[in-house]
Amino acid sequence: MFDVGFSEMVLIGIVALLVLGPERLPGAARTLGGWMRKARSSFDAVRSEVERELRDEELKKAMASIPRPSETLASLNQSLQAPTEAINEAVQSVTEAADVADKR
């Protein structure tokens, strides 16, 4: 989050000790730690919410690209219609030929 080195932390500690004094420094450090903990947990919650929303959007896009079963069945029905008609015509001509042969 922040790029603070060891020497900068020591300088902040010395200034805090001089300003607050040894009596109030531990309480101030606990309070600052609590604030940092709350800020970090809030940041993590927002980050996880954004990640979940992104996953949800990706899932919605993936589901939209999948063809619906009714559309698939309709296209399959159309593609099978011509061969089915050809088979029916062949069966009908064979049946007619068999009827003619039976009459003789």
N, CA, C and O atoms as a Tinker XYZ file with bonds, in Angstrom:
   416  protein
     1  N      0.831000   -1.171000    0.000000    73     2
     2  CA     0.000000    0.000000    0.000000    64     1     3
     3  C      0.883000    1.244000    0.000000    63     2     4     5
     4  O      0.919000    1.978000   -0.988000    81     3
     5  N      1.605000    1.490000    1.116000    73     3     6
     6  CA     2.552000    2.594000    1.171000    64     5     7
     7  C      3.951000    2.008000    1.158000    63     6     8     9
     8  O      4.186000    0.929000    1.702000    81     7
     9  N      4.868000    2.714000    0.543000    73     7    10
    10  CA     6.251000    2.257000    0.508000    64     9    11
    11  C      7.015000    2.988000    1.605000    63    10    12    13
    12  O      7.587000    4.055000    1.380000    81    11
    13  N      7.015000    2.390000    2.805000    73    11    14
    14  CA     7.676000    2.989000    3.956000    64    13    15
    15  C      8.794000    2.052000    4.387000    63    14    16    17
    16  O      8.553000    0.889000    4.708000    81    15
    17  N     10.012000    2.566000    4.393000    73    15    18
    18  CA    11.158000    1.761000    4.791000    64    17    19
    19  C     11.353000    1.769000    6.300000    63    18    20    21
    20  O     10.636000    2.448000    7.036000    81    19
    21  N     12.352000    0.987000    6.747000    73    19    22
    22  CA    12.616000    0.868000    8.173000    64    21    23
    23  C     13.055000    2.194000    8.784000    63    22    24    25
    24  O     12.615000    2.555000    9.875000    81    23
    25  N     13.919000    2.914000    8.085000    73    23    26
    26  CA    14.406000    4.184000    8.632000    64    25    27
    27  C     13.260000    5.194000    8.783000    63    26    28    29
    28  O     13.245000    5.980000    9.731000    81    27
    29  N     12.315000    5.171000    7.861000    73    27    30
    30  CA    11.173000    6.076000    7.965000    64    29    31
    31  C     10.272000    5.683000    9.126000    63    30    32    33
    32  O      9.716000    6.552000    9.797000    81    31
    33  N     10.120000    4.393000    9.371000    73    31    34
    34  CA     9.322000    3.926000   10.509000    64    33    35
    35  C      9.971000    4.349000   11.832000    63    34    36    37
    36  O      9.279000    4.762000   12.762000    81    35
    37  N     11.287000    4.245000   11.911000    73    35    38
    38  CA    11.991000    4.664000   13.128000    64    37    39
    39  C     11.801000    6.160000   13.347000    63    38    40    41
    40  O     11.566000    6.584000   14.478000    81    39
    41  N     11.894000    6.963000   12.302000    73    39    42
    42  CA    11.705000    8.402000   12.421000    64    41    43
    43  C     10.280000    8.725000   12.887000    63    42    44    45
    44  O     10.099000    9.594000   13.739000    81    43
    45  N      9.277000    8.047000   12.348000    73    43    46
    46  CA     7.885000    8.255000   12.769000    64    45    47
    47  C      7.717000    7.873000   14.236000    63    46    48    49
    48  O      7.032000    8.567000   14.988000    81    47
    49  N      8.350000    6.757000   14.647000    73    47    50
    50  CA     8.276000    6.329000   16.047000    64    49    51
    51  C      8.897000    7.335000   16.995000    63    50    52    53
    52  O      8.339000    7.601000   18.060000    81    51
    53  N     10.041000    7.900000   16.632000    73    51    54
    54  CA    10.711000    8.885000   17.492000    64    53    55
    55  C      9.865000   10.151000   17.597000    63    54    56    57
    56  O      9.721000   10.705000   18.687000    81    55
    57  N      9.305000   10.615000   16.484000    73    55    58
    58  CA     8.456000   11.807000   16.509000    64    57    59
    59  C      7.213000   11.553000   17.354000    63    58    60    61
    60  O      6.809000   12.409000   18.142000    81    59
    61  N      6.606000   10.377000   17.192000    73    59    62
    62  CA     5.413000   10.040000   17.982000    64    61    63
    63  C      5.752000    9.984000   19.465000    63    62    64    65
    64  O      4.964000   10.445000   20.290000    81    63
    65  N      6.902000    9.431000   19.820000    73    63    66
    66  CA     7.319000    9.369000   21.220000    64    65    67
    67  C      7.529000   10.763000   21.792000    63    66    68    69
    68  O      7.155000   11.035000   22.933000    81    67
    69  N      8.128000   11.649000   20.995000    73    67    70
    70  CA     8.350000   13.012000   21.472000    64    69    71
    71  C      7.036000   13.790000   21.594000    63    70    72    73
    72  O      6.863000   14.563000   22.537000    81    71
    73  N      6.113000   13.593000   20.651000    73    71    74
    74  CA     4.863000   14.346000   20.663000    64    73    75
    75  C      3.902000   13.808000   21.713000    63    74    76    77
    76  O      3.341000   14.582000   22.488000    81    75
    77  N      3.703000   12.490000   21.751000    73    75    78
    78  CA     2.707000   11.895000   22.635000    64    77    79
    79  C      3.242000   11.576000   24.028000    63    78    80    81
    80  O      2.509000   11.635000   25.015000    81    79
    81  N      4.488000   11.249000   24.092000    73    79    82
    82  CA     5.053000   10.848000   25.378000    64    81    83
    83  C      4.896000    9.345000   25.587000    63    82    84    85
    84  O      4.112000    8.685000   24.905000    81    83
    85  N      5.657000    8.821000   26.542000    73    83    86
    86  CA     5.635000    7.368000   26.753000    64    85    87
    87  C      4.319000    6.849000   27.353000    63    86    88    89
    88  O      4.030000    5.657000   27.243000    81    87
    89  N      3.524000    7.711000   27.980000    73    87    90
    90  CA     2.284000    7.246000   28.601000    64    89    91
    91  C      1.189000    7.008000   27.560000    63    90    92    93
    92  O      0.458000    6.020000   27.634000    81    91
    93  N      1.081000    7.911000   26.598000    73    91    94
    94  CA    -0.014000    7.826000   25.630000    64    93    95
    95  C      0.364000    7.099000   24.339000    63    94    96    97
    96  O     -0.517000    6.806000   23.531000    81    95
    97  N      1.635000    6.802000   24.122000    73    95    98
    98  CA     2.073000    6.163000   22.880000    64    97    99
    99  C      1.476000    4.761000   22.681000    63    98   100   101
   100  O      1.029000    4.469000   21.572000    81    99
   101  N      1.445000    3.878000   23.689000    73    99   102
   102  CA     0.849000    2.543000   23.459000    64   101   103
   103  C     -0.637000    2.614000   23.082000    63   102   104   105
   104  O     -1.078000    1.865000   22.210000    81   103
   105  N     -1.404000    3.482000   23.709000    73   103   106
   106  CA    -2.823000    3.629000   23.364000    64   105   107
   107  C     -3.001000    4.160000   21.952000    63   106   108   109
   108  O     -3.877000    3.707000   21.216000    81   107
   109  N     -2.167000    5.122000   21.576000    73   107   110
   110  CA    -2.248000    5.674000   20.230000    64   109   111
   111  C     -1.869000    4.622000   19.190000    63   110   112   113
   112  O     -2.464000    4.568000   18.114000    81   111
   113  N     -0.879000    3.786000   19.512000    73   111   114
   114  CA    -0.474000    2.728000   18.591000    64   113   115
   115  C     -1.603000    1.705000   18.417000    63   114   116   117
   116  O     -1.854000    1.246000   17.303000    81   115
   117  N     -2.290000    1.343000   19.522000    73   115   118
   118  CA    -3.426000    0.411000   19.428000    64   117   119
   119  C     -4.553000    1.012000   18.584000    63   118   120   121
   120  O     -5.151000    0.330000   17.752000    81   119
   121  N     -4.831000    2.296000   18.813000    73   119   122
   122  CA    -5.887000    2.960000   18.049000    64   121   123
   123  C     -5.535000    3.007000   16.571000    63   122   124   125
   124  O     -6.378000    2.718000   15.722000    81   123
   125  N     -4.302000    3.366000   16.258000    73   123   126
   126  CA    -3.860000    3.407000   14.865000    64   125   127
   127  C     -3.913000    2.011000   14.242000    63   126   128   129
   128  O     -4.298000    1.866000   13.082000    81   127
   129  N     -3.528000    0.982000   15.004000    73   127   130
   130  CA    -3.606000   -0.392000   14.503000    64   129   131
   131  C     -5.039000   -0.808000   14.210000    63   130   132   133
   132  O     -5.303000   -1.483000   13.215000    81   131
   133  N     -5.966000   -0.407000   15.076000    73   131   134
   134  CA    -7.385000   -0.707000   14.849000    64   133   135
   135  C     -7.912000   -0.037000   13.592000    63   134   136   137
   136  O     -8.650000   -0.642000   12.815000    81   135
   137  N     -7.529000    1.212000   13.400000    73   135   138
   138  CA    -7.956000    1.928000   12.192000    64   137   139
   139  C     -7.391000    1.260000   10.935000    63   138   140   141
   140  O     -8.088000    1.111000    9.932000    81   139
   141  N     -6.130000    0.866000   11.005000    73   139   142
   142  CA    -5.511000    0.202000    9.860000    64   141   143
   143  C     -6.208000   -1.127000    9.569000    63   142   144   145
   144  O     -6.423000   -1.475000    8.408000    81   143
   145  N     -6.557000   -1.863000   10.613000    73   143   146
   146  CA    -7.245000   -3.141000   10.456000    64   145   147
   147  C     -8.608000   -2.935000    9.793000    63   146   148   149
   148  O     -8.980000   -3.673000    8.881000    81   147
   149  N     -9.351000   -1.920000   10.261000    73   147   150
   150  CA   -10.660000   -1.622000    9.668000    64   149   151
   151  C    -10.521000   -1.197000    8.205000    63   150   152   153
   152  O    -11.300000   -1.622000    7.352000    81   151
   153  N     -9.523000   -0.357000    7.921000    73   151   154
   154  CA    -9.315000    0.096000    6.540000    64   153   155
   155  C     -8.951000   -1.081000    5.643000    63   154   156   157
   156  O     -9.444000   -1.187000    4.519000    81   155
   157  N     -8.091000   -1.964000    6.137000    73   155   158
   158  CA    -7.685000   -3.122000    5.343000    64   157   159
   159  C     -8.861000   -4.067000    5.101000    63   158   160   161
   160  O     -9.030000   -4.574000    3.992000    81   159
   161  N     -9.674000   -4.306000    6.136000    73   159   162
   162  CA   -10.819000   -5.206000    5.959000    64   161   163
   163  C    -11.856000   -4.596000    5.011000    63   162   164   165
   164  O    -12.485000   -5.313000    4.232000    81   163
   165  N    -12.032000   -3.288000    5.077000    73   163   166
   166  CA   -12.955000   -2.620000    4.147000    64   165   167
   167  C    -12.448000   -2.725000    2.716000    63   166   168   169
   168  O    -13.219000   -2.984000    1.793000    81   167
   169  N    -11.168000   -2.527000    2.542000    73   167   170
   170  CA   -10.567000   -2.646000    1.212000    64   169   171
   171  C    -10.707000   -4.067000    0.677000    63   170   172   173
   172  O    -11.043000   -4.259000   -0.492000    81   171
   173  N    -10.451000   -5.060000    1.521000    73   171   174
   174  CA   -10.584000   -6.454000    1.103000    64   173   175
   175  C    -12.025000   -6.797000    0.742000    63   174   176   177
   176  O    -12.266000   -7.545000   -0.205000    81   175
   177  N    -12.984000   -6.254000    1.491000    73   175   178
   178  CA   -14.397000   -6.510000    1.192000    64   177   179
   179  C    -14.777000   -5.912000   -0.151000    63   178   180   181
   180  O    -15.482000   -6.547000   -0.934000    81   179
   181  N    -14.322000   -4.704000   -0.425000    73   179   182
   182  CA   -14.625000   -4.064000   -1.711000    64   181   183
   183  C    -13.960000   -4.838000   -2.844000    63   182   184   185
   184  O    -14.571000   -5.048000   -3.892000    81   183
   185  N    -12.732000   -5.258000   -2.648000    73   183   186
   186  CA   -12.025000   -6.010000   -3.682000    64   185   187
   187  C    -12.723000   -7.333000   -3.977000    63   186   188   189
   188  O    -12.878000   -7.699000   -5.143000    81   187
   189  N    -13.145000   -8.055000   -2.943000    73   187   190
   190  CA   -13.824000   -9.331000   -3.163000    64   189   191
   191  C    -15.176000   -9.119000   -3.847000    63   190   192   193
   192  O    -15.587000   -9.938000   -4.670000    81   191
   193  N    -15.864000   -8.036000   -3.516000    73   191   194
   194  CA   -17.144000   -7.730000   -4.167000    64   193   195
   195  C    -16.942000   -7.453000   -5.657000    63   194   196   197
   196  O    -17.716000   -7.927000   -6.489000    81   195
   197  N    -15.909000   -6.690000   -5.992000    73   195   198
   198  CA   -15.622000   -6.389000   -7.395000    64   197   199
   199  C    -15.249000   -7.668000   -8.141000    63   198   200   201
   200  O    -15.705000   -7.881000   -9.264000    81   199
   201  N    -14.430000   -8.515000   -7.535000    73   199   202
   202  CA   -14.046000   -9.775000   -8.172000    64   201   203
   203  C    -15.265000  -10.659000   -8.397000    63   202   204   205
   204  O    -15.378000  -11.293000   -9.446000    81   203
   205  N    -16.176000  -10.712000   -7.437000    73   203   206
   206  CA   -17.383000  -11.522000   -7.588000    64   205   207
   207  C    -18.258000  -10.977000   -8.717000    63   206   208   209
   208  O    -18.818000  -11.750000   -9.494000    81   207
   209  N    -18.379000   -9.657000   -8.810000    73   207   210
   210  CA   -19.160000   -9.054000   -9.888000    64   209   211
   211  C    -18.549000   -9.376000  -11.250000    63   210   212   213
   212  O    -19.271000   -9.658000  -12.206000    81   211
   213  N    -17.227000   -9.333000  -11.338000    73   211   214
   214  CA   -16.562000   -9.663000  -12.598000    64   213   215
   215  C    -16.802000  -11.120000  -12.977000    63   214   216   217
   216  O    -17.052000  -11.421000  -14.144000    81   215
   217  N    -16.730000  -12.027000  -12.003000    73   215   218
   218  CA   -17.010000  -13.436000  -12.280000    64   217   219
   219  C    -18.451000  -13.613000  -12.745000    63   218   220   221
   220  O    -18.719000  -14.384000  -13.666000    81   219
   221  N    -19.379000  -12.897000  -12.107000    73   219   222
   222  CA   -20.786000  -12.993000  -12.493000    64   221   223
   223  C    -20.984000  -12.506000  -13.932000    63   222   224   225
   224  O    -21.729000  -13.121000  -14.695000    81   223
   225  N    -20.329000  -11.418000  -14.300000    73   223   226
   226  CA   -20.447000  -10.901000  -15.661000    64   225   227
   227  C    -19.872000  -11.889000  -16.670000    63   226   228   229
   228  O    -20.452000  -12.104000  -17.734000    81   227
   229  N    -18.728000  -12.490000  -16.333000    73   227   230
   230  CA   -18.132000  -13.470000  -17.233000    64   229   231
   231  C    -19.052000  -14.677000  -17.392000    63   230   232   233
   232  O    -19.191000  -15.212000  -18.492000    81   231
   233  N    -19.675000  -15.103000  -16.311000    73   231   234
   234  CA   -20.597000  -16.228000  -16.367000    64   233   235
   235  C    -21.819000  -15.892000  -17.218000    63   234   236   237
   236  O    -22.288000  -16.726000  -17.993000    81   235
   237  N    -22.333000  -14.672000  -17.075000    73   235   238
   238  CA   -23.481000  -14.252000  -17.888000    64   237   239
   239  C    -23.122000  -14.247000  -19.368000    63   238   240   241
   240  O    -23.917000  -14.680000  -20.202000    81   239
   241  N    -21.931000  -13.759000  -19.698000    73   239   242
   242  CA   -21.505000  -13.742000  -21.095000    64   241   243
   243  C    -21.348000  -15.158000  -21.631000    63   242   244   245
   244  O    -21.725000  -15.441000  -22.769000    81   243
   245  N    -20.794000  -16.045000  -20.817000    73   243   246
   246  CA   -20.620000  -17.431000  -21.252000    64   245   247
   247  C    -21.969000  -18.107000  -21.461000    63   246   248   249
   248  O    -22.145000  -18.858000  -22.420000    81   247
   249  N    -22.914000  -17.846000  -20.578000    73   247   250
   250  CA   -24.229000  -18.452000  -20.714000    64   249   251
   251  C    -24.976000  -17.889000  -21.921000    63   250   252   253
   252  O    -25.756000  -18.603000  -22.550000    81   251
   253  N    -24.750000  -16.630000  -22.246000    73   251   254
   254  CA   -25.414000  -16.030000  -23.399000    64   253   255
   255  C    -24.895000  -16.626000  -24.705000    63   254   256   257
   256  O    -25.624000  -16.683000  -25.695000    81   255
   257  N    -23.644000  -17.069000  -24.712000    73   255   258
   258  CA   -23.078000  -17.627000  -25.940000    64   257   259
   259  C    -23.516000  -19.070000  -26.178000    63   258   260   261
   260  O    -23.352000  -19.580000  -27.286000    81   259
   261  N    -24.066000  -19.738000  -25.172000    73   259   262
   262  CA   -24.521000  -21.118000  -25.328000    64   261   263
   263  C    -25.891000  -21.094000  -26.004000    63   262   264   265
   264  O    -26.791000  -20.388000  -25.549000    81   263
   265  N    -26.056000  -21.860000  -27.089000    73   263   266
   266  CA   -27.367000  -21.853000  -27.762000    64   265   267
   267  C    -28.437000  -22.511000  -26.889000    63   266   268   269
   268  O    -28.160000  -23.458000  -26.153000    81   267
   269  N    -29.629000  -22.007000  -26.984000    73   267   270
   270  CA   -30.747000  -22.552000  -26.212000    64   269   271
   271  C    -31.189000  -23.874000  -26.835000    63   270   272   273
   272  O    -31.091000  -24.041000  -28.051000    81   271
   273  N    -31.673000  -24.812000  -26.026000    73   271   274
   274  CA   -32.100000  -26.110000  -26.566000    64   273   275
   275  C    -33.220000  -25.983000  -27.602000    63   274   276   277
   276  O    -33.235000  -26.735000  -28.576000    81   275
   277  N    -34.145000  -25.059000  -27.415000    73   275   278
   278  CA   -35.234000  -24.903000  -28.381000    64   277   279
   279  C    -34.696000  -24.450000  -29.736000    63   278   280   281
   280  O    -35.179000  -24.898000  -30.776000    81   279
   281  N    -33.697000  -23.563000  -29.729000    73   279   282
   282  CA   -33.101000  -23.109000  -30.980000    64   281   283
   283  C    -32.353000  -24.259000  -31.659000    63   282   284   285
   284  O    -32.411000  -24.416000  -32.879000    81   283
   285  N    -31.657000  -25.048000  -30.862000    73   283   286
   286  CA   -30.907000  -26.174000  -31.402000    64   285   287
   287  C    -31.853000  -27.200000  -32.000000    63   286   288   289
   288  O    -31.598000  -27.733000  -33.080000    81   287
   289  N    -32.946000  -27.477000  -31.300000    73   287   290
   290  CA   -33.912000  -28.447000  -31.810000    64   289   291
   291  C    -34.587000  -27.946000  -33.077000    63   290   292   293
   292  O    -34.836000  -28.730000  -33.993000    81   291
   293  N    -34.883000  -26.670000  -33.145000    73   291   294
   294  CA   -35.514000  -26.115000  -34.342000    64   293   295
   295  C    -34.582000  -26.237000  -35.544000    63   294   296   297
   296  O    -35.021000  -26.620000  -36.628000    81   295
   297  N    -33.310000  -25.917000  -35.367000    73   295   298
   298  CA   -32.373000  -26.020000  -36.484000    64   297   299
   299  C    -32.148000  -27.484000  -36.860000    63   298   300   301
   300  O    -31.994000  -27.797000  -38.040000    81   299
   301  N    -32.128000  -28.375000  -35.883000    73   299   302
   302  CA   -31.982000  -29.797000  -36.165000    64   301   303
   303  C    -33.194000  -30.319000  -36.926000    63   302   304   305
   304  O    -33.051000  -31.108000  -37.860000    81   303
   305  N    -34.379000  -29.881000  -36.531000    73   303   306
   306  CA   -35.604000  -30.292000  -37.207000    64   305   307
   307  C    -35.598000  -29.833000  -38.662000    63   306   308   309
   308  O    -35.998000  -30.584000  -39.553000    81   307
   309  N    -35.146000  -28.601000  -38.905000    73   307   310
   310  CA   -35.086000  -28.092000  -40.271000    64   309   311
   311  C    -34.072000  -28.864000  -41.103000    63   310   312   313
   312  O    -34.321000  -29.140000  -42.277000    81   311
   313  N    -32.951000  -29.209000  -40.523000    73   311   314
   314  CA   -31.930000  -29.930000  -41.288000    64   313   315
   315  C    -32.339000  -31.374000  -41.560000    63   314   316   317
   316  O    -31.879000  -31.960000  -42.540000    81   315
   317  N    -33.185000  -31.960000  -40.727000    73   315   318
   318  CA   -33.637000  -33.345000  -40.942000    64   317   319
   319  C    -34.891000  -33.437000  -41.786000    63   318   320   321
   320  O    -35.285000  -34.537000  -42.174000    81   319
   321  N    -35.520000  -32.332000  -42.077000    73   319   322
   322  CA   -36.784000  -32.346000  -42.805000    64   321   323
   323  C    -36.615000  -32.873000  -44.233000    63   322   324   325
   324  O    -37.413000  -33.702000  -44.670000    81   323
   325  N    -35.613000  -32.420000  -44.960000    73   323   326
   326  CA   -35.408000  -32.847000  -46.352000    64   325   327
   327  C    -35.080000  -34.341000  -46.431000    63   326   328   329
   328  O    -35.690000  -35.037000  -47.243000    81   327
   329  N    -34.144000  -34.869000  -45.625000    73   327   330
   330  CA   -33.891000  -36.316000  -45.699000    64   329   331
   331  C    -35.120000  -37.147000  -45.299000    63   330   332   333
   332  O    -35.359000  -38.217000  -45.860000    81   331
   333  N    -35.893000  -36.651000  -44.331000    73   331   334
   334  CA   -37.090000  -37.388000  -43.919000    64   333   335
   335  C    -38.092000  -37.458000  -45.066000    63   334   336   337
   336  O    -38.694000  -38.507000  -45.298000    81   335
   337  N    -38.274000  -36.369000  -45.774000    73   335   338
   338  CA   -39.181000  -36.362000  -46.921000    64   337   339
   339  C    -38.690000  -37.314000  -48.007000    63   338   340   341
   340  O    -39.491000  -38.011000  -48.630000    81   339
   341  N    -37.382000  -37.346000  -48.236000    73   339   342
   342  CA   -36.822000  -38.238000  -49.250000    64   341   343
   343  C    -37.053000  -39.701000  -48.857000    63   342   344   345
   344  O    -37.384000  -40.524000  -49.710000    81   343
   345  N    -36.885000  -40.021000  -47.599000    73   343   346
   346  CA   -37.112000  -41.391000  -47.130000    64   345   347
   347  C    -38.584000  -41.754000  -47.267000    63   346   348   349
   348  O    -38.915000  -42.853000  -47.711000    81   347
   349  N    -39.465000  -40.839000  -46.889000    73   347   350
   350  CA   -40.897000  -41.094000  -47.013000    64   349   351
   351  C    -41.299000  -41.336000  -48.472000    63   350   352   353
   352  O    -42.103000  -42.224000  -48.760000    81   351
   353  N    -40.740000  -40.549000  -49.383000    73   351   354
   354  CA   -41.036000  -40.740000  -50.802000    64   353   355
   355  C    -40.521000  -42.091000  -51.285000    63   354   356   357
   356  O    -41.200000  -42.770000  -52.055000    81   355
   357  N    -39.332000  -42.488000  -50.843000    73   355   358
   358  CA   -38.768000  -43.784000  -51.236000    64   357   359
   359  C    -39.630000  -44.929000  -50.701000    63   358   360   361
   360  O    -39.890000  -45.900000  -51.411000    81   359
   361  N    -40.071000  -44.810000  -49.443000    73   359   362
   362  CA   -40.927000  -45.843000  -48.859000    64   361   363
   363  C    -42.247000  -45.913000  -49.625000    63   362   364   365
   364  O    -42.757000  -47.001000  -49.893000    81   363
   365  N    -42.789000  -44.762000  -49.971000    73   363   366
   366  CA   -44.053000  -44.732000  -50.703000    64   365   367
   367  C    -43.903000  -45.378000  -52.085000    63   366   368   369
   368  O    -44.781000  -46.127000  -52.513000    81   367
   369  N    -42.805000  -45.093000  -52.778000    73   367   370
   370  CA   -42.619000  -45.689000  -54.116000    64   369   371
   371  C    -42.394000  -47.189000  -54.015000    63   370   372   373
   372  O    -42.860000  -47.940000  -54.872000    81   371
   373  N    -41.681000  -47.643000  -52.974000    73   371   374
   374  CA   -41.483000  -49.083000  -52.774000    64   373   375
   375  C    -42.814000  -49.749000  -52.457000    63   374   376   377
   376  O    -43.102000  -50.838000  -52.953000    81   375
   377  N    -43.632000  -49.087000  -51.623000    73   375   378
   378  CA   -44.948000  -49.632000  -51.282000    64   377   379
   379  C    -45.829000  -49.725000  -52.530000    63   378   380   381
   380  O    -46.524000  -50.723000  -52.721000    81   379
   381  N    -45.807000  -48.708000  -53.368000    73   379   382
   382  CA   -46.591000  -48.728000  -54.593000    64   381   383
   383  C    -46.098000  -49.823000  -55.530000    63   382   384   385
   384  O    -46.893000  -50.512000  -56.170000    81   383
   385  N    -44.775000  -49.975000  -55.604000    73   383   386
   386  CA   -44.216000  -51.030000  -56.452000    64   385   387
   387  C    -44.617000  -52.408000  -55.932000    63   386   388   389
   388  O    -44.897000  -53.314000  -56.717000    81   387
   389  N    -44.645000  -52.567000  -54.602000    73   387   390
   390  CA   -45.041000  -53.845000  -54.024000    64   389   391
   391  C    -46.512000  -54.100000  -54.268000    63   390   392   393
   392  O    -46.897000  -55.246000  -54.504000    81   391
   393  N    -47.340000  -53.090000  -54.221000    73   391   394
   394  CA   -48.771000  -53.231000  -54.506000    64   393   395
   395  C    -48.996000  -53.644000  -55.956000    63   394   396   397
   396  O    -49.843000  -54.492000  -56.236000    81   395
   397  N    -48.255000  -53.058000  -56.864000    73   395   398
   398  CA   -48.380000  -53.383000  -58.285000    64   397   399
   399  C    -47.929000  -54.828000  -58.503000    63   398   400   401
   400  O    -48.548000  -55.559000  -59.276000    81   399
   401  N    -46.865000  -55.238000  -57.835000    73   399   402
   402  CA   -46.370000  -56.609000  -57.978000    64   401   403
   403  C    -47.348000  -57.608000  -57.392000    63   402   404   405
   404  O    -47.482000  -58.711000  -57.922000    81   403
   405  N    -48.031000  -57.259000  -56.320000    73   403   406
   406  CA   -49.016000  -58.147000  -55.706000    64   405   407
   407  C    -50.248000  -58.327000  -56.599000    63   406   408   409
   408  O    -50.862000  -59.393000  -56.592000    81   407
   409  N    -50.605000  -57.317000  -57.352000    73   407   410
   410  CA   -51.770000  -57.352000  -58.230000    64   409   411
   411  C    -51.516000  -58.252000  -59.443000    63   410   412   413
   412  O    -52.487000  -58.739000  -60.022000    81   411
   413  N    -50.351000  -58.485000  -59.835000    73   411   414
   414  CA   -50.032000  -59.288000  -61.015000    64   413   415
   415  C    -50.094000  -60.702000  -60.717000    63   414   416
   416  O    -49.853000  -61.529000  -61.597000    81   415
